[in-house]
């Protein structure tokens, strides 16, 4: 392949003419020396050729790799004074990425690699600093982000995600209908959400409901700043209350039986917390045997499973009747853990019943959180940012 054709493939530009190629580092670095085409000797503002040279500078741009060989474009550029528009400006270089010492093609290459690997690995592969790769990726994501319309917001999801060890969380607010993140901030207290909730109160006139977990801080924040918006407790977090109840009963029963030389339920936590339809035949048989051996654990498990029918009620009145019967049964079943979980749900009954008015949940938010976790692993500790 001729040097000229190789130059055109790597740098994809018609404003520069190749002069010669220099090898460095025993052939692991190629520097393509070039000069500007004559038609670029014009004013960058009005395109007039009635210009005079005021300054010149040698600029060097990183190009895409040739296997393991790094490539660079070195070119002399000029600052012109235009006699027509009376302005001074440097020559525009279409292949350049602003002030970055990199070509557009190379920046796009970095972005493509960042989508497939961690930022650290991309930096090591290309011989760049991690911070440089991070800034390129961050600028790309910021450019992709589109401003949303407050007027179109009707149903929101509020959820949290752990971003670092030590109970450090980010609150993520997303539009349930579009599945897009509209705001994210580090923290989960009322003061962390105050700024955005006030903005919603002023601009989101069509906002009807917000799905969330039963966090006191989220509840108080929404009631304070958006008192007209309906709060709906996410069904997946409600289920979590009941699965945690079953797990506590399982642990208590295992400890009690261990004291008399029996082990029932040890190592079988997954069986009690999974939905029955997700268990294989042998797993279902094991679960049934364990439930037959332990009455207390059996009651807790049945109460958890029975409450799943709550979400299948067709009307709010039907849901009220279902909960009334289920709550009464929880109070007389004789298992303290079940009664405690039932009391928790009773205190949040309004948010549970609101589900039957709008039938929204945090299902899409959970998918978004998984994507955030993937991005967090790729960025190796990049801090949370707010999307305004």
Residue pairs with C-beta under 8 A, 6 or more apart in sequence:
3 18
3 21
4 18
7 18
7 21
7 32
7 34
10 32
10 63
10 64
10 66
10 71
10 105
11 32
11 61
11 63
11 73
11 95
11 103
11 105
12 95
12 105
13 94
13 95
14 37
15 36
15 37
15 39
15 40
15 93
15 94
15 95
16 34
16 35
16 36
16 37
16 73
16 75
16 95
17 34
17 35
17 36
17 37
18 32
18 33
18 34
19 33
19 34
19 35
20 33
21 30
21 31
21 32
21 33
22 30
22 31
22 33
23 29
23 30
23 31
24 30
24 31
27 69
28 68
28 69
28 70
29 69
29 70
29 71
29 72
30 66
30 69
30 70
30 71
30 72
31 60
31 71
31 72
31 73
31 74
32 63
32 71
32 72
32 73
32 74
33 74
33 75
34 73
34 74
34 75
35 75
35 76
36 75
36 76
36 77
36 78
36 91
40 91
40 92
41 49
41 51
41 78
41 80
41 91
42 48
42 49
42 51
42 80
43 49
43 50
43 51
43 80
43 82
43 84
43 85
43 87
43 89
44 80
44 89
44 90
44 91
44 92
45 82
45 85
45 87
45 89
46 82
46 84
46 85
46 87
48 82
48 83
48 84
48 85
50 82
50 83
50 84
51 80
51 81
51 82
51 83
52 80
52 81
52 83
53 78
53 79
53 80
54 78
54 79
54 80
54 81
54 88
55 78
55 79
56 76
56 77
56 78
56 79
57 76
57 77
57 78
57 79
58 74
58 75
58 76
58 77
59 74
59 75
59 76
59 77
59 93
59 96
59 101
60 72
60 73
60 74
60 101
61 72
61 73
61 74
61 75
61 95
61 96
61 101
61 102
61 103
61 106
62 70
62 71
62 72
62 101
62 102
62 103
62 106
63 71
63 72
63 73
63 103
63 105
63 106
64 71
64 103
64 105
64 106
64 109
65 71
65 109
65 126
70 127
73 95
73 103
75 93
77 90
77 91
77 93
78 90
78 91
79 88
79 89
79 90
79 91
80 88
80 89
80 90
80 91
81 87
81 88
82 88
82 89
94 104
95 103
95 104
95 105
96 102
96 103
96 104
97 103
97 104
97 106
97 107
100 107
102 110
107 136
110 122
110 126
110 128
110 133
110 136
110 137
111 136
111 137
111 140
113 122
113 125
113 126
114 122
114 133
114 136
114 137
114 140
114 378
117 125
117 378
118 377
118 378
118 379
118 380
119 130
119 133
119 134
119 137
119 378
119 379
119 380
119 382
120 130
120 380
122 128
122 133
123 129
123 130
123 132
123 133
126 133
130 380
134 379
134 382
137 379
138 382
145 387
148 175
148 178
148 180
148 182
150 199
150 200
150 203
150 204
150 205
151 203
151 204
151 205
151 206
152 206
153 175
153 182
153 200
153 204
153 206
153 207
154 177
154 206
154 207
154 208
154 209
155 175
155 176
155 177
155 207
155 208
155 209
155 210
155 211
155 358
155 360
156 173
156 174
156 175
156 176
156 182
156 207
156 209
156 210
156 211
157 173
157 174
157 175
157 176
157 210
157 211
157 212
157 234
157 360
157 361
157 362
157 364
157 365
158 171
158 172
158 173
158 210
158 211
158 212
158 218
158 222
158 365
159 171
159 172
159 174
159 212
159 213
159 234
159 362
159 365
159 366
159 368
159 369
160 169
160 170
160 171
160 172
160 188
160 213
160 215
161 169
161 170
161 172
161 369
161 372
161 373
162 168
162 169
162 170
163 169
163 170
163 186
163 376
163 383
163 384
164 381
168 186
169 186
169 187
169 188
170 184
170 185
170 186
170 187
170 188
170 372
170 384
171 184
171 185
171 186
171 187
171 188
171 192
171 193
171 218
172 181
172 183
172 184
172 365
172 368
172 369
172 372
173 181
173 182
173 183
173 184
173 196
174 180
174 181
174 182
174 364
174 365
174 368
175 182
176 211
176 360
176 364
176 365
179 364
179 367
179 368
181 368
181 387
182 387
183 196
183 386
183 387
183 388
184 384
184 385
184 386
184 387
185 192
185 193
185 196
185 384
185 386
186 192
186 383
186 384
188 215
188 217
188 218
189 217
189 221
190 217
190 220
190 221
190 224
193 218
193 221
193 225
194 221
194 225
197 221
197 222
197 224
197 225
197 226
198 225
200 207
200 225
200 226
201 225
201 226
207 226
207 229
208 229
208 230
208 358
209 229
209 230
209 231
209 232
209 354
209 357
209 358
209 360
210 222
210 226
210 229
210 230
210 231
210 232
211 232
211 233
211 234
211 360
211 361
211 362
211 365
212 218
212 219
212 222
212 231
212 232
212 233
212 234
212 237
212 362
213 233
213 234
213 237
213 362
214 233
214 237
214 238
214 241
214 344
214 348
214 351
219 231
219 351
222 229
222 231
223 231
230 354
230 357
230 358
231 350
231 351
231 354
232 351
232 354
232 355
232 358
232 360
232 361
233 348
233 351
233 352
233 354
233 355
234 361
234 362
235 311
235 355
235 361
236 361
236 362
236 363
236 366
237 362
238 345
238 352
239 307
239 308
241 341
241 344
241 345
242 303
242 304
242 307
242 341
243 272
243 273
243 304
244 341
245 300
245 304
245 337
245 338
245 340
245 341
246 272
246 273
246 297
246 300
246 301
246 304
247 269
247 272
247 273
248 337
249 296
249 297
249 300
249 335
249 337
249 338
250 265
250 269
250 272
250 297
250 300
252 337
253 264
253 265
253 294
253 296
253 297
254 263
254 264
254 265
254 266
257 263
257 264
257 294
264 290
264 293
264 294
264 297
265 272
265 290
265 294
265 297
268 286
268 287
268 290
271 279
271 283
271 286
271 287
271 290
272 287
272 297
272 301
275 308
276 284
276 287
276 305
279 287
290 297
291 297
291 298
291 301
292 298
296 335
299 333
299 334
299 335
299 338
300 335
300 337
300 338
303 326
303 329
303 330
303 333
303 335
303 338
303 342
306 326
307 326
307 345
309 322
310 319
310 322
310 323
310 326
310 352
311 355
313 319
313 322
313 356
315 356
316 353
316 356
316 357
319 352
319 353
319 355
319 356
320 353
323 345
323 349
323 352
323 353
326 342
327 342
327 345
327 346
330 338
330 339
330 341
330 342
331 339
331 342
333 339
345 352
355 361
376 382
